[in-house]
Amino acid sequence: MNTIKANLSSIRDNIKNCTKRVNRSEEEVTLLAVTKTVDVDAVLEAIDNGVTDVGENKPQELARKYEVIGNKVKWHLIGSLQTNKVKYIIDKVYMIHSLDRQALCEEIQKRAEKINKNINCLIQVNISKEESKHGIYESDVVDFIKHVSANYKNIKIKGLMTMAPFSEDKEEVREVFKGLKQLSIEIDKMNIDNVSMEYLSMGMSNDYEIAIEEGSNIVRVGTSIFGKREYK
Ligand SMILES: *Cc1c(COP(=O)(O)O)cnc(C)c1O
C-alpha cells in the first residue's frame, strides 16, 4: 500500500476510534486534507483515496491547484488571508476559515457581491491569547459576529476555527478546544441572523484526536497525510 493511502487509512481509524470513545458518529467529522506545499499529483492521489475537502493557506497556490483539480473537492482557505488576495479565491472556495477583521469582511463582501455568491466563513478565534496567533479574542467574538451579520449580507458565518498553542501540555491544548466549543454553544443560543454554528474547525496532525473528543467536526490534517512539508 502506498504511503498516502496508508496514512489516510490510519487517520480514519483514529477518527473512528476517537468518535466512538465520546459517543459521536465518525460521519460527523470531516477530514480536511491540508495540501499546502504538496504537489498536485499527491493531492490527486489523496482524492482518489477518498479525500473530499482540501485546505490551502496561500491564495495563489489554491488558485493554481484549482485550475487542475477543479470542483472534484471542496476548497477551504485556512490561515491568515490578506485583503489584496481575496480576488484569487473568492469564486473557488467552499469556505474561508480565517475571518478575523473588518477590512477582510469589506473585501469579501465587495468581491462576493460582484459574482453574486454567498461565502461561507468561520471566525478565527485566538482562545489561547498567544500574541503570535491570528484571530479575534474570545471576548470580542460576539460583537464581531453581530457586526458581520448586520452589515455583510453575502458573508454566511458557519462556525468557529482555532489553532491550539504550540504546547507539549495536552491539557492546555484540551482547554483551548473546550473553550471554543463552549463559545460556539453560547453563540448558537443567541440566534443571530445569517449565523449558524454548524462547524468547529479545530485539530491538526498532532492534536486532532483531542479536538474530536472536545467536539471538533473539521480536523485540518497535513503532515500526517503527506509527510513533513518541504518549503521550496
Ligand atoms: C498547516 C496548517 C494545518 C495542518 O498542520 P499539520 O500539522 O501539518 O497537520 C492546519 N491548519 C492550519 C491553519 C495550517 O496552516
The ligand as an SDF file (V2000), in Angstrom:
LIG
                    3D

 15 15  0  0  0  0  0  0  0  0999 V2000
   -0.5520   23.8700    8.0600 C   0  0  0  0  0  0  0  0  0  0  0  0
   -1.8370   24.0200    8.7510 C   0  0  0  0  0  0  0  0  0  0  0  0
   -2.5200   22.8940    9.2600 C   0  0  0  0  0  0  0  0  0  0  0  0
   -2.0070   21.4780    9.1640 C   0  0  0  0  0  0  0  0  0  0  0  0
   -0.9320   21.2590   10.0360 O   0  0  0  0  0  0  0  0  0  0  0  0
   -0.2680   19.8140   10.2070 P   0  0  0  0  0  0  0  0  0  0  0  0
    0.4480   19.9220   11.4950 O   0  0  0  0  0  0  0  0  0  0  0  0
    0.6380   19.6140    9.0410 O   0  0  0  0  0  0  0  0  0  0  0  0
   -1.3530   18.8160   10.2350 O   0  0  0  0  0  0  0  0  0  0  0  0
   -3.7470   23.1240    9.8710 C   0  0  0  0  0  0  0  0  0  0  0  0
   -4.2730   24.3600    9.9850 N   0  0  0  0  0  0  0  0  0  0  0  0
   -3.6510   25.4530    9.5250 C   0  0  0  0  0  0  0  0  0  0  0  0
   -4.2840   26.7870    9.6800 C   0  0  0  0  0  0  0  0  0  0  0  0
   -2.4100   25.3180    8.9020 C   0  0  0  0  0  0  0  0  0  0  0  0
   -1.7910   26.4220    8.4340 O   0  0  0  0  0  0  0  0  0  0  0  0
  1  2  1  0
  2  3  1  0
  2 14  2  0
  3  4  1  0
  3 10  2  0
  4  5  1  0
  5  6  1  0
  6  7  2  0
  6  8  1  0
  6  9  1  0
 10 11  1  0
 11 12  2  0
 12 13  1  0
 12 14  1  0
 14 15  1  0
M  END
$$$$
